[in-house]
Amino acid sequence: MSTTSRDDLRSSNLNPSSQGFTLWSDARTYRVAGQVIGVALVILLIWRLTNNLFSNLDRLNISRNFDFLTQPTNFAIAENWGFDTSLPRWRMLLIGLQNTILAAGGGIVLATILGTIVGIARLSSNWLVSKISTFYVETLRNIPPLVVIIFFSIAVFSSGPFPVFREATELKLPFSDSNWLILSNSRIGFPSFSAERNISAFWLLFAMTFLFAACMWAWRTVKSSKTGVPHRRVQWSLGVFVVLLVLWFFLLNGPYDWSWPSRTENGRRLASGFGTSAAYLSVTLAIAIYTASHIAEIVRGAILAIHKGQGEAATSLSLSSYQRYRFVILPQAFRRIIPNLINQYLNLTKNTSLAVAVGYAELASLTQTSIGNGAPAPQSILLMMCGYLGLSLIVSLIANVVNRSLRLKDR
């Protein structure tokens, strides 16, 4: 075959059009066309639903905009005695978001601690401890979280062992008339701090001290990596932070003072101290205990996935059971469970919306009350969804940062 013939054959193979190739005979054309048609149908559906929504809003004379956020709230918020009903609704939504964060944050901490303990206890060689942990997991994770919340609200607080607030149990300090705890079925009072003087200066010094402690942490880490000496960064950073904070406290002549819990003269409210409602405790404890039953199984599975040689090596070094878990087992287990923990944290955050059943003033409860008091439902629900979406993204971001920090580094 001549050189010219070979060149013609090669060019014909590289050029599909020379072999009768058309655009309609290419499978990629149909894939792209299918995707374009699918996107067009979705857009058409969204447009149709939006058009129907606007038509119904106009027919019912309901506003389409968000001007209702600047209108007065016109209803009181439970356990928030300082809230003025004339404040705009956006302030009300911020309070609901704040209460949701408090419930979710407390629940995440409690669920993580309790779930880790129960997960380890399920692997205990003690028969009683192992069976009790198994009973806890198999019972709680098969009960809907709403039922657990209602149980805490009714069986523990409302109709439980605690007295009504007007007859609350007051536990006195030794050699003093002040209370250190007030127990009732609707509110519980704890000691707290009250702002007195030089507050702005104290918090400015607090921020500077925190940054200095962070620099101390980084310095000890770098020194340990270069010299091999134990970093002891927790002791150094925490020690410097506490010492400087106490020093600023005394130099500023005590910007905060103790506020002991006490009731008003009519016995209807807490006059001082820090108070938390039974509704908050019901929601936080219930979702924490429920989520802990799932976290316990995650922890147990992660521990079982670690090669038994790790534990045997720790035992051969004469490490105690606590040291074996603290320095060998749990650090490896937590590298495995972080992704699953993220899912449980997200579920816990979203489960706070069930607090509407017990009257806790979180985001979903206040949104529902606001709609019942004249706020447009579509806009209110959209804002509520955005609130939960934002919280979930923040929780996921923080957990992913922790996950990356615990990941093994390639050398």
C-alpha positions as CSV (number, residue, x, y, z in Angstrom):
1,M,0.0,0.0,0.0
2,S,1.4,3.4,-0.9
3,T,2.1,6.1,1.5
4,T,-0.8,8.2,0.1
5,S,-3.3,5.4,0.7
6,R,-2.2,4.9,4.3
7,D,-2.6,8.7,5.0
8,D,-6.1,8.7,3.4
9,L,-7.1,5.7,5.6
10,R,-5.8,7.3,8.8
11,S,-7.6,10.6,8.1
12,S,-10.8,8.7,7.4
13,N,-10.6,6.9,10.7
14,L,-10.0,10.2,12.6
15,N,-12.8,12.0,10.9
16,P,-16.2,10.3,11.7
17,S,-18.0,12.5,9.2
18,S,-16.2,10.8,6.4
19,Q,-17.8,7.5,7.4
20,G,-21.4,8.8,7.4
21,F,-21.3,10.0,11.1
22,T,-24.1,12.4,12.1
23,L,-25.0,14.2,15.2
24,W,-28.1,12.0,15.8
25,S,-26.1,8.8,15.7
26,D,-24.0,9.9,18.8
27,A,-25.3,8.6,22.2
28,R,-24.0,11.7,23.9
29,T,-26.5,13.8,22.0
30,Y,-29.4,11.9,23.5
31,R,-27.8,12.1,27.0
32,V,-27.5,15.9,26.8
33,A,-30.9,16.2,25.3
34,G,-32.4,14.1,28.1
35,Q,-30.7,16.3,30.7
36,V,-31.9,19.5,29.0
37,I,-35.5,18.2,28.8
38,G,-35.3,17.1,32.5
39,V,-34.1,20.5,33.7
40,A,-36.8,22.2,31.5
41,L,-39.5,20.1,33.1
42,V,-38.3,20.9,36.6
43,I,-38.2,24.6,35.8
44,L,-41.7,24.3,34.3
45,L,-43.0,22.5,37.4
46,I,-41.5,25.1,39.8
47,W,-42.9,27.9,37.7
48,R,-46.4,26.3,37.7
49,L,-46.4,25.7,41.4
50,T,-45.1,29.2,42.1
51,N,-47.7,30.7,39.8
52,N,-50.4,28.8,41.7
53,L,-49.0,29.9,45.0
54,F,-49.1,33.6,44.0
55,S,-52.6,33.2,42.6
56,N,-53.8,31.7,45.9
57,L,-52.1,34.4,48.0
58,D,-53.7,37.1,45.9
59,R,-57.1,35.4,46.1
60,L,-56.8,35.2,49.9
61,N,-55.4,38.7,50.1
62,I,-52.1,37.5,51.7
63,S,-49.0,39.6,51.2
64,R,-46.2,38.1,49.1
65,N,-43.3,40.2,50.7
66,F,-41.5,40.0,54.1
67,D,-42.9,43.2,55.5
68,F,-44.5,41.2,58.4
69,L,-41.0,40.9,59.9
70,T,-41.1,44.5,60.9
71,Q,-44.6,44.3,62.4
72,P,-45.1,43.9,66.2
73,T,-45.0,40.3,67.5
74,N,-48.2,40.8,69.6
75,F,-47.8,37.7,71.7
76,A,-45.7,36.7,74.7
77,I,-42.9,34.1,74.5
78,A,-43.0,31.4,77.2
79,E,-40.3,31.7,79.9
80,N,-39.0,35.0,78.3
81,W,-40.3,37.6,80.7
82,G,-38.2,40.4,79.3
83,F,-39.6,40.1,75.8
84,D,-41.8,43.1,74.7
85,T,-44.7,42.1,72.6
86,S,-44.3,45.3,70.6
87,L,-40.9,44.2,69.3
88,P,-40.8,43.2,65.6
89,R,-41.3,39.6,64.5
90,W,-37.7,39.2,63.4
91,R,-36.6,39.6,67.0
92,M,-39.0,36.8,67.9
93,L,-37.4,34.6,65.3
94,L,-34.0,35.3,66.6
95,I,-35.1,34.2,70.1
96,G,-36.5,31.0,68.6
97,L,-33.2,30.4,66.8
98,Q,-31.3,31.1,70.0
99,N,-33.5,28.6,72.0
100,T,-33.0,26.0,69.2
101,I,-29.2,26.5,69.4
102,L,-29.3,26.0,73.2
103,A,-31.3,22.8,73.0
104,A,-29.2,21.4,70.1
105,G,-25.9,22.4,71.7
106,G,-26.7,20.9,75.1
107,G,-28.1,17.8,73.5
108,I,-25.0,17.2,71.3
109,V,-22.7,17.5,74.3
110,L,-24.8,15.1,76.5
111,A,-25.4,12.7,73.7
112,T,-21.7,12.4,72.8
113,I,-20.7,11.8,76.4
114,L,-23.5,9.4,77.2
115,G,-23.2,7.5,73.9
116,T,-19.5,7.0,74.3
117,I,-19.9,5.7,77.8
118,V,-22.7,3.3,76.9
119,G,-20.9,2.1,73.8
120,I,-17.8,1.2,75.8
121,A,-20.0,-0.3,78.5
122,R,-21.6,-2.7,76.0
123,L,-18.2,-4.3,75.5
124,S,-17.6,-4.6,79.2
125,S,-16.6,-7.9,80.7
126,N,-19.0,-7.2,83.5
127,W,-22.2,-9.1,82.7
128,L,-24.5,-6.7,84.5
129,V,-23.0,-3.5,83.0
130,S,-23.1,-5.1,79.5
131,K,-26.7,-6.1,79.8
132,I,-27.9,-2.8,81.2
133,S,-26.2,-1.0,78.4
134,T,-27.7,-3.4,75.8
135,F,-31.2,-2.9,77.3
136,Y,-30.7,0.9,77.2
137,V,-29.7,0.9,73.5
138,E,-32.3,-1.6,72.3
139,T,-35.1,0.2,74.2
140,L,-34.4,3.9,73.5
141,R,-33.4,3.7,69.8
142,N,-36.7,1.9,69.0
143,I,-38.9,4.6,70.6
144,P,-39.8,7.7,68.6
145,P,-38.1,10.8,69.9
146,L,-41.4,12.6,70.2
147,V,-42.6,10.0,72.6
148,V,-39.5,10.4,74.7
149,I,-39.9,14.1,74.8
150,I,-43.5,13.8,75.9
151,F,-42.5,11.2,78.6
152,F,-40.0,13.6,80.1
153,S,-42.4,16.5,80.0
154,I,-45.3,14.7,81.7
155,A,-43.9,11.8,83.7
156,V,-40.7,13.5,85.0
157,F,-41.7,17.2,85.3
158,S,-45.4,18.0,85.0
159,S,-46.7,15.0,87.0
160,G,-43.4,13.8,88.3
161,P,-41.7,14.1,91.7
162,F,-41.0,17.8,91.6
163,P,-43.4,20.3,93.5
164,V,-45.2,23.1,91.7
165,F,-43.3,26.4,91.4
166,R,-45.2,28.2,94.2
167,E,-44.2,25.4,96.6
168,A,-40.7,24.9,95.1
169,T,-38.0,23.1,97.1
170,E,-35.3,25.7,98.1
171,L,-31.9,24.3,99.0
172,K,-30.1,26.8,101.2
173,L,-26.4,27.6,101.4
174,P,-24.6,26.7,104.7
175,F,-24.6,29.6,107.1
176,S,-26.6,31.7,104.7
177,D,-30.2,32.5,103.7
178,S,-29.3,32.4,100.0
179,N,-30.4,29.5,97.8
180,W,-28.0,27.5,95.7
181,L,-30.8,25.6,94.0
182,I,-34.6,25.9,93.4
183,L,-36.4,22.8,92.2
184,S,-40.0,22.7,90.8
185,N,-42.0,21.0,88.1
186,S,-41.8,24.0,85.7
187,R,-38.6,25.9,86.5
188,I,-35.2,25.1,88.0
189,G,-33.0,27.9,89.4
190,F,-29.2,27.8,89.5
191,P,-26.6,30.3,90.7
192,S,-25.3,32.6,88.0
193,F,-23.2,35.8,87.4
194,S,-24.5,39.3,87.3
195,A,-22.7,42.1,85.5
196,E,-21.5,44.8,87.8
197,R,-18.7,47.0,86.4
198,N,-16.0,47.3,83.6
199,I,-17.7,44.6,81.5
200,S,-16.4,45.9,78.2
201,A,-12.9,46.0,79.4
202,F,-13.1,42.5,80.9
203,W,-14.4,40.9,77.7
204,L,-11.7,42.7,75.6
205,L,-9.1,41.3,78.0
206,F,-10.9,37.9,77.8
207,A,-10.5,37.9,74.0
208,M,-6.8,38.9,74.2
209,T,-6.2,36.2,76.8
210,F,-7.9,33.5,74.6
211,L,-5.6,34.5,71.6
212,F,-2.6,34.4,73.8
213,A,-3.5,30.9,75.1
214,A,-4.0,29.8,71.5
215,C,-0.5,31.1,70.6
216,M,0.8,29.1,73.6
217,W,-0.9,26.0,72.3
218,A,0.8,26.5,68.9
219,W,4.2,27.2,70.4
220,R,4.1,24.0,72.5
221,T,3.1,22.0,69.5
222,V,5.9,23.3,67.4
223,K,8.4,22.9,70.1
224,S,7.3,19.3,70.7
225,S,7.6,18.4,67.0
226,K,11.2,19.9,66.8
227,T,12.6,18.6,70.1
228,G,10.5,15.6,70.9
229,V,9.7,16.7,74.4
230,P,6.1,16.2,75.6
231,H,4.0,19.2,74.4
232,R,1.7,19.4,77.5
233,R,-0.2,22.1,75.5
234,V,-3.4,21.6,77.4
235,Q,-1.8,22.3,80.8
236,W,0.2,25.2,79.5
237,S,-2.6,26.9,77.6
238,L,-5.3,26.3,80.2
239,G,-3.0,27.4,83.0
240,V,-2.0,30.6,81.3
241,F,-5.7,31.3,80.4
242,V,-7.0,30.7,84.0
243,V,-4.2,32.7,85.7
244,L,-4.5,35.7,83.4
245,L,-8.3,35.6,83.6
246,V,-8.2,35.6,87.4
247,L,-5.7,38.5,87.3
248,W,-7.9,40.6,85.1
249,F,-10.9,39.9,87.3
250,F,-9.2,41.3,90.4
251,L,-7.5,44.2,88.6
252,L,-11.0,45.3,87.3
253,N,-12.4,45.1,90.8
254,G,-14.7,42.2,90.1
255,P,-16.7,42.9,86.9
256,Y,-19.1,40.0,87.8
257,D,-20.7,38.9,91.0
258,W,-22.7,35.9,92.2
259,S,-26.4,36.0,91.7
260,W,-28.2,33.4,93.8
261,P,-31.6,32.0,92.7
262,S,-34.6,33.5,94.4
263,R,-38.3,33.9,93.7
264,T,-40.4,37.0,93.4
265,E,-42.8,37.9,96.2
266,N,-45.8,36.4,94.5
267,G,-43.8,33.3,93.8
268,R,-44.5,33.2,90.1
269,R,-41.1,34.0,88.7
270,L,-37.4,33.8,89.4
271,A,-36.1,37.1,90.6
272,S,-32.4,36.3,90.4
273,G,-30.0,33.6,89.4
274,F,-30.2,31.5,86.3
275,G,-33.4,29.7,85.5
276,T,-34.2,27.0,83.0
277,S,-37.7,25.7,82.1
278,A,-39.0,22.2,82.4
279,A,-39.8,22.3,78.7
280,Y,-36.1,23.0,77.8
281,L,-34.9,20.2,80.1
282,S,-37.5,17.8,78.6
283,V,-36.4,18.5,75.0
284,T,-32.7,18.6,75.7
285,L,-32.6,15.4,77.9
286,A,-35.0,13.5,75.6
287,I,-33.2,14.1,72.3
288,A,-29.8,13.6,74.0
289,I,-30.8,10.2,75.6
290,Y,-32.4,9.1,72.3
291,T,-29.5,10.1,70.1
292,A,-27.0,8.6,72.6
293,S,-28.5,5.2,71.9
294,H,-27.5,5.5,68.3
295,I,-24.1,7.0,69.1
296,A,-23.4,4.1,71.4
297,E,-23.8,1.6,68.6
298,I,-21.5,3.7,66.4
299,V,-18.9,3.8,69.1
300,R,-19.2,0.0,69.8
301,G,-18.9,-0.8,66.1
302,A,-15.8,1.4,65.7
303,I,-14.1,-0.2,68.7
304,L,-14.8,-3.7,67.4
305,A,-13.4,-2.6,64.0
306,I,-10.0,-1.9,65.6
307,H,-7.6,-4.9,65.3
308,K,-7.5,-6.8,68.6
309,G,-3.7,-6.6,68.4
310,Q,-3.9,-3.0,69.4
311,G,-5.5,-3.8,72.7
312,E,-3.1,-6.7,73.2
313,A,-0.1,-4.5,72.6
314,A,-1.5,-1.9,75.1
315,T,-2.0,-4.7,77.7
316,S,1.6,-5.9,77.1
317,L,2.8,-2.4,78.0
318,S,1.0,-2.8,81.4
319,L,-1.5,0.0,80.5
320,S,-4.6,0.0,82.6
321,S,-8.1,-0.4,81.1
322,Y,-8.6,3.4,81.3
323,Q,-5.2,4.1,79.7
324,R,-5.8,1.5,77.0
325,Y,-9.0,3.2,75.9
326,R,-7.7,6.7,76.4
327,F,-4.5,6.4,74.5
328,V,-5.0,3.5,72.1
329,I,-8.5,2.5,71.4
330,L,-10.6,5.7,71.5
331,P,-8.2,7.9,69.4
332,Q,-8.4,5.3,66.6
333,A,-12.2,4.8,67.0
334,F,-13.0,8.4,66.9
335,R,-11.3,8.8,63.5
336,R,-13.7,6.2,62.2
337,I,-16.9,7.5,63.8
338,I,-16.8,11.2,63.0
339,P,-18.7,10.9,59.7
340,N,-21.5,8.9,61.4
341,L,-21.5,11.3,64.3
342,I,-22.1,14.2,61.9
343,N,-25.3,12.5,60.8
344,Q,-26.4,12.0,64.4
345,Y,-25.7,15.6,65.2
346,L,-27.7,16.8,62.3
347,N,-30.6,14.5,63.2
348,L,-30.5,15.8,66.8
349,T,-30.5,19.4,65.6
350,K,-33.5,18.8,63.4
351,N,-35.3,16.8,66.2
352,T,-35.4,20.0,68.3
353,S,-38.4,21.0,66.1
354,L,-40.4,18.3,68.1
355,A,-40.3,20.7,71.1
356,V,-43.5,22.2,69.7
357,A,-45.3,19.3,71.5
358,V,-44.2,20.5,75.0
359,G,-44.4,24.3,74.5
360,Y,-40.7,25.0,74.3
361,A,-40.2,28.3,72.5
362,E,-37.8,27.2,69.8
363,L,-37.9,28.1,66.1
364,A,-40.6,25.8,64.9
365,S,-42.9,26.5,67.9
366,L,-42.6,30.3,67.5
367,T,-43.1,30.1,63.8
368,Q,-46.3,28.2,64.2
369,T,-47.5,30.7,66.8
370,S,-46.6,33.6,64.6
371,I,-48.6,32.1,61.7
372,G,-51.6,31.7,64.0
373,N,-51.3,35.4,64.8
374,G,-51.5,36.6,61.3
375,A,-48.0,36.1,59.7
376,P,-48.1,34.7,56.2
377,A,-47.4,31.0,56.3
378,P,-45.3,30.5,53.1
379,Q,-42.7,33.2,54.1
380,S,-42.7,32.1,57.7
381,I,-42.1,28.5,56.9
382,L,-39.4,29.4,54.3
383,L,-37.6,31.4,57.0
384,M,-37.9,28.5,59.4
385,M,-36.5,26.1,56.9
386,C,-33.6,28.5,56.2
387,G,-32.9,28.6,59.9
388,Y,-32.7,24.8,60.3
389,L,-30.6,24.6,57.1
390,G,-28.2,27.2,58.4
391,L,-27.8,25.4,61.7
392,S,-27.3,22.0,60.0
393,L,-24.6,23.5,57.7
394,I,-22.8,25.0,60.6
395,V,-22.8,21.8,62.6
396,S,-21.6,19.9,59.6
397,L,-18.9,22.4,58.9
398,I,-17.5,22.2,62.5
399,A,-17.7,18.4,62.5
400,N,-15.9,18.2,59.2
401,V,-13.1,20.5,60.4
402,V,-12.7,18.3,63.4
403,N,-12.7,15.2,61.1
404,R,-9.9,16.7,59.0
405,S,-7.8,17.6,62.0
406,L,-8.1,14.0,63.3
407,R,-7.2,12.5,59.9
408,L,-3.9,10.7,59.7
409,K,-1.3,12.7,57.8
410,D,0.8,11.0,55.1
411,R,4.5,11.3,55.6
